[in-house]
């Protein structure tokens, strides 16, 4: 590994940790504080993650095109700027409408400084050991999520809700902007340009959508990642329902995210040695079992252990999917394919968030929704097997 590759790994690791941590790990910790501050119901606040995902979907499409064309530094700096601005606006928000705009903006920023940008950089700069490299940068989201979830619990008590948003905006600026300006090239060449084909066009979105293999792959991702993201929105509230205090909820949620660090590294390393299909099926089957276990109403200790296992598995999902997508679509189409994958995931994630909220408000628990999530993982296994067959015939 040369110095440029190490710098790229550092950028991808840090930017993913900051973006995913702030956008996805902090809001669940702030859930009850947001309800109280804005006099909102659980369902109203639960719309926030849906809006985040909507913003992410649009941002992913635009980011994917820009990354496929090689504009790395500008993409990362633009994403950081939008995220910082959104956090500052959140600190001054007085209505749910403003908060909704903040959610969309935060989601819009995520692809530019999140897993999509990191995967694009690694796919460009690593031909050998790509699975391990994706596993290494895949530690960023769970590590950042665990760190920010823990810090969010402290900041909420020590600083207050609005001051916490300002604090996190400062953290994002200091952690991301100087590192990107130092390490990321203004533009990198596409594979077509390197091969001497000049400005030959990369695979278009229409061509990606025309491939059955993309659809099978995207449905697997939509079910696995969409349901996991939707469930994480309610994880802290669920842990409170089984008997954990607010401080314990924050600690368990942080541990869940942190255990994604070894999960990303383990699954990324294994992907260089074993078939992706077997790894994916094992991961999805284990998640199906965990959703079913959560539905049974375990003891506080068992729920904490299961949350940790869930975090480990979730950490491995993104590296596996990005590696699979890079192999199937090619490096010059990875950005577009990942952006379109997020479009496919949007309705699944939105449905998971709203289903869990509706079940909670109707029954006072999450059991029925968790049962549906478990079945969703079994469907994802079937789609994974079908995608392998589609790949062999394409």
C-alpha positions in Angstrom: 0.0 0.0 0.0 1.5 3.3 -1.1 1.2 6.7 0.6 -1.6 7.9 -1.8 -3.7 4.8 -0.9 -3.1 5.3 2.8 -4.3 8.9 2.4 -7.4 7.8 0.5 -8.2 5.3 3.2 -7.9 8.0 5.9 -10.2 10.3 4.0 -12.8 7.7 3.4 -12.7 6.4 6.9 -13.1 9.8 8.6 -15.6 11.3 6.2 -17.9 8.2 6.4 -17.7 8.2 10.2 -18.6 11.9 10.4 -21.4 11.8 7.8 -23.1 8.5 8.9 -22.5 9.2 12.6 -24.2 12.7 12.5 -27.0 11.8 10.1 -28.0 8.4 11.4 -26.6 7.9 14.9 -27.4 11.2 16.5 -31.2 11.5 15.7 -32.2 8.3 17.5 -30.5 9.6 20.7 -32.3 13.0 20.2 -35.7 11.3 19.5 -37.4 12.1 22.8 -35.8 15.6 23.0 -37.1 16.4 19.6 -40.6 15.2 20.5 -40.5 17.4 23.6 -39.0 20.5 22.0 -41.3 20.5 18.9 -44.4 19.1 20.7 -44.5 16.3 18.1 -45.7 12.7 18.1 -43.5 9.7 17.6 -44.9 9.3 14.1 -44.2 12.9 13.2 -40.6 12.6 14.3 -40.3 9.2 12.6 -40.9 11.0 9.3 -37.5 12.6 9.7 -35.5 9.5 8.7 -37.8 9.1 5.7 -37.0 12.7 4.6 -33.3 12.0 5.2 -33.5 9.0 2.9 -35.4 11.0 0.3 -32.6 13.6 0.3 -30.0 10.9 0.2 -31.7 9.4 -2.8 -31.6 12.6 -4.8 -28.1 13.4 -3.6 -26.9 9.9 -4.5 -28.0 10.2 -8.1 -26.2 13.6 -8.5 -23.1 12.5 -6.5 -22.9 9.2 -8.4 -22.6 11.0 -11.8 -20.1 13.5 -10.5 -17.9 10.8 -8.9 -18.1 8.6 -12.1 -16.7 11.7 -13.9 -13.9 12.0 -11.4 -14.7 15.2 -9.5 -13.7 13.8 -6.1 -12.6 16.9 -4.1 -15.5 19.1 -5.1 -18.0 16.4 -4.3 -16.6 15.9 -0.8 -16.4 19.6 0.0 -19.9 20.3 -1.3 -21.3 17.5 0.9 -19.5 18.7 4.0 -20.8 22.3 3.4 -24.4 21.1 3.1 -24.1 19.0 6.2 -22.6 21.8 8.3 -25.2 24.3 7.1 -28.0 21.9 7.9 -26.8 21.4 11.5 -26.5 25.1 12.0 -30.1 25.6 10.7 -31.3 22.8 13.0 -29.9 24.7 16.0 -32.2 27.6 15.2 -35.3 25.7 14.0 -38.6 26.6 15.5 -41.0 24.5 13.5 -41.4 21.0 12.2 -41.3 22.4 8.6 -37.8 23.8 9.2 -36.7 20.5 10.8 -38.0 18.7 7.8 -35.9 20.8 5.4 -32.9 20.1 7.7 -33.6 16.3 7.4 -33.7 16.5 3.6 -30.4 18.5 3.5 -28.6 16.1 5.8 -29.7 13.2 3.7 -28.7 15.0 0.5 -25.1 15.5 1.9 -24.6 11.9 2.9 -23.6 10.3 -0.4 -21.0 13.1 -1.0 -19.1 12.3 2.2 -20.4 8.9 3.0 -20.1 5.3 1.8 -20.7 6.1 -1.9 -17.8 8.6 -2.1 -15.6 6.4 0.0 -16.3 3.3 -2.2 -15.7 5.3 -5.3 -12.3 6.4 -4.1 -11.3 2.9 -3.0 -12.5 1.3 -6.2 -10.4 3.8 -8.2 -7.2 3.5 -6.2 -7.3 -0.2 -5.2 -7.1 -3.0 -7.8 -5.6 -5.6 -5.3 -7.0 -6.1 -1.9 -10.1 -4.1 -2.7 -12.3 -6.2 -0.3 -10.0 -5.6 2.6 -9.8 -1.8 1.7 -13.6 -1.6 1.6 -13.7 -3.4 4.9 -11.2 -0.9 6.4 -13.2 2.1 5.3 -16.4 0.3 6.2 -15.3 0.7 9.8 -15.9 4.4 9.5 -19.7 4.5 9.7 -20.0 2.1 12.7 -17.1 3.7 14.5 -18.4 7.2 13.9 -21.9 6.2 14.7 -20.8 4.7 18.0 -18.7 7.7 18.9 -21.4 10.2 17.9 -24.2 8.3 19.7 -22.2 8.3 22.9 -21.2 12.0 22.5 -24.8 12.9 21.7 -26.0 11.4 25.0 -23.5 13.5 26.8 -24.0 16.7 24.8 -27.8 16.5 25.2 -27.4 16.6 29.0 -24.4 19.0 29.2 -25.2 21.4 26.4 -28.9 21.0 25.4 -30.4 20.1 22.1 -29.8 23.3 20.1 -26.3 23.8 21.4 -25.5 20.2 20.5 -26.3 20.9 16.8 -23.8 23.8 16.8 -21.2 21.6 18.5 -21.6 18.9 15.9 -21.4 21.4 13.0 -18.0 22.5 14.4 -16.8 18.9 14.7 -17.8 18.2 11.1 -15.9 21.2 9.7 -12.7 20.5 11.6 -12.7 16.8 10.9 -13.6 16.8 7.2 -12.6 20.0 5.3 -8.8 20.2 6.0 -8.4 16.4 5.4 -10.2 16.5 2.1 -8.2 19.6 0.8 -5.0 17.8 1.7 -5.5 14.3 0.5 -8.1 14.2 -2.3 -7.2 15.1 -5.9 -9.3 17.7 -7.6 -10.1 15.1 -10.3 -9.1 11.6 -11.1 -9.2 10.0 -14.6 -11.8 7.5 -15.5 -10.8 4.0 -16.7 -11.8 5.0 -20.3 -9.4 8.0 -20.2 -6.6 5.9 -18.7 -7.1 3.4 -21.6 -6.7 6.3 -24.1 -10.3 6.6 -25.0 -10.5 10.2 -24.1 -13.9 11.3 -22.9 -15.7 8.0 -23.6 -18.9 7.9 -21.7 -19.3 5.7 -18.7 -22.3 3.4 -18.4 -25.4 5.5 -18.3 -28.2 5.2 -15.8 -30.5 3.9 -18.5 -28.0 1.1 -19.2 -27.7 0.3 -15.5 -31.5 0.1 -15.2 -31.7 -2.2 -18.2 -29.6 -4.9 -16.5 -31.7 -7.5 -14.6 -28.6 -8.2 -12.5 -28.7 -4.7 -11.1 -32.3 -5.1 -10.0 -31.7 -8.3 -8.2 -28.7 -6.8 -6.5 -30.6 -3.6 -5.6 -33.5 -5.4 -4.1 -31.2 -7.4 -1.8 -29.6 -4.1 -0.7 -33.0 -2.4 -0.3 -34.4 -5.1 1.9 -31.3 -5.5 4.0 -30.1 -1.9 4.4 -33.6 -0.3 4.2 -35.1 -2.4 7.0 -31.9 -2.1 9.2 -31.9 1.7 8.8 -35.6 1.9 9.5 -35.3 -0.3 12.6 -32.3 1.6 14.0 -34.5 4.7 14.1 -36.6 3.0 16.8 -33.8 1.0 18.5 -33.3 3.4 21.4 -37.1 3.5 22.1 -37.3 -0.3 21.8 -34.4 -0.7 24.4 -36.3 1.6 26.7 -39.4 -0.6 26.4 -37.5 -3.7 27.5 -36.3 -1.9 30.7 -33.1 0.1 29.9 -32.6 3.6 31.2 -31.9 6.5 28.8 -28.2 6.3 29.7 -28.2 2.6 29.1 -30.0 3.0 25.8 -27.3 5.4 24.6 -24.6 3.1 25.7 -26.1 0.0 24.1 -26.7 2.0 20.9 -23.2 3.2 20.9 -21.9 -0.4 21.4 -24.2 -1.6 18.6 -22.6 0.9 16.2 -19.0 0.2 17.4 -19.4 -3.5 16.8 -20.0 -2.7 13.2 -16.2 -1.8 13.1 -15.0 -5.4 13.4 -18.0 -6.5 11.3 -16.9 -4.3 8.4 -13.3 -5.5 8.7 -14.2 -9.2 9.1 -16.7 -9.3 6.2 -14.5 -7.2 4.0 -11.5 -9.4 4.5 -13.6 -12.6 4.1 -14.9 -11.3 0.8 -11.4 -11.5 -0.7 -11.3 -15.2 0.2 -14.8 -16.6 0.0 -17.8 -16.3 -2.4 -19.9 -13.3 -1.8 -23.1 -15.3 -2.1 -22.3 -17.5 0.9 -21.3 -14.5 3.0 -24.5 -12.6 2.1 -26.8 -15.5 2.8 -25.2 -16.1 6.2 -25.5 -12.4 7.1 -29.1 -12.1 6.0 -30.1 -15.4 7.8 -28.5 -14.1 11.0 -30.3 -10.8 10.7 -33.6 -12.6 10.2 -33.0 -14.5 13.4 -32.2 -11.4 15.3 -35.4 -9.6 14.2 -37.4 -12.6 15.3 -35.5 -12.6 18.7 -36.2 -8.9 19.2 -39.9 -9.6 18.6 -40.0 -12.2 21.4 -39.4 -9.4 24.0 -36.0 -10.5 25.5 -34.6 -9.5 28.9 -32.6 -6.2 29.0 -29.3 -8.2 29.0 -30.3 -10.4 26.1 -31.6 -7.3 24.1 -28.2 -5.6 24.6 -26.3 -8.7 23.4 -28.6 -9.0 20.4 -28.2 -5.3 19.6 -24.4 -5.8 19.5 -24.7 -8.8 17.2 -27.0 -6.7 15.0 -24.4 -4.0 14.8 -21.7 -6.5 13.9 -23.8 -7.8 11.0 -24.9 -4.3 9.8 -21.2 -3.3 9.7 -20.5 -6.0 7.1 -23.4 -5.2 4.8 -22.1 -2.1 3.1 -18.6 -3.5 2.3 -20.1 -6.6 0.8 -22.6 -4.8 -1.3 -20.2 -2.2 -2.6 -17.7 -4.9 -3.5 -20.4 -6.9 -5.3 -21.7 -3.9 -7.1 -18.2 -2.8 -8.2 -17.5 -6.3 -9.6 -20.9 -6.4 -11.4 -21.2 -2.9 -12.7 -17.5 -1.8 -13.0 -15.7 1.2 -11.5 -17.0 3.8 -14.0 -20.6 2.9 -13.2 -20.4 2.3 -9.5 -21.5 5.8 -8.5 -24.6 5.6 -10.7 -25.4 2.1 -9.6 -25.1 2.9 -6.0 -27.2 6.1 -6.4 -29.9 4.0 -8.1 -29.7 1.4 -5.4 -30.6 4.1 -2.9 -33.6 5.0 -5.0 -34.8 1.3 -4.7 -34.1 1.3 -1.0 -36.1 4.5 -0.3 -39.6 3.0 -0.2 -38.4 0.0 1.9 -36.7 2.2 4.4 -39.6 4.6 4.6 -42.1 1.7 5.0 -39.9 0.2 7.8 -39.8 3.4 9.7 -43.5 4.1 9.4 -44.6 0.5 10.0 -42.6 0.3 13.2 -44.1 3.7 14.4 -47.6 2.7 13.5 -47.3 -0.7 15.3 -45.9 1.0 18.4 -48.7 3.5 18.5 -51.3 0.8 18.1 -49.9 -1.9 20.3 -47.4 -0.2 22.6 -44.6 -2.5 21.2 -42.7 -3.5 18.1 -43.3 -7.2 17.9 -45.5 -7.3 14.8 -43.2 -5.0 12.8 -40.2 -7.0 13.8 -41.9 -10.2 12.5 -42.4 -8.5 9.1 -38.7 -7.4 9.1 -37.6 -11.0 9.7 -39.6 -12.2 6.7 -38.1 -9.4 4.7 -34.6 -10.9 5.3 -35.8 -14.3 4.0 -37.0 -12.7 0.8 -33.7 -11.0 0.4 -32.0 -14.4 0.6 -34.1 -15.5 -2.3 -33.2 -12.5 -4.3 -29.5 -13.0 -3.6 -29.7 -16.5 -5.0 -31.6 -15.2 -8.0 -29.0 -12.5 -8.6 -26.3 -15.2 -8.8 -28.2 -17.0 -11.5 -28.8 -13.8 -13.4 -25.0 -13.1 -13.2 -24.2 -16.5 -14.7 -26.5 -16.0 -17.6 -25.7 -12.4 -18.4 
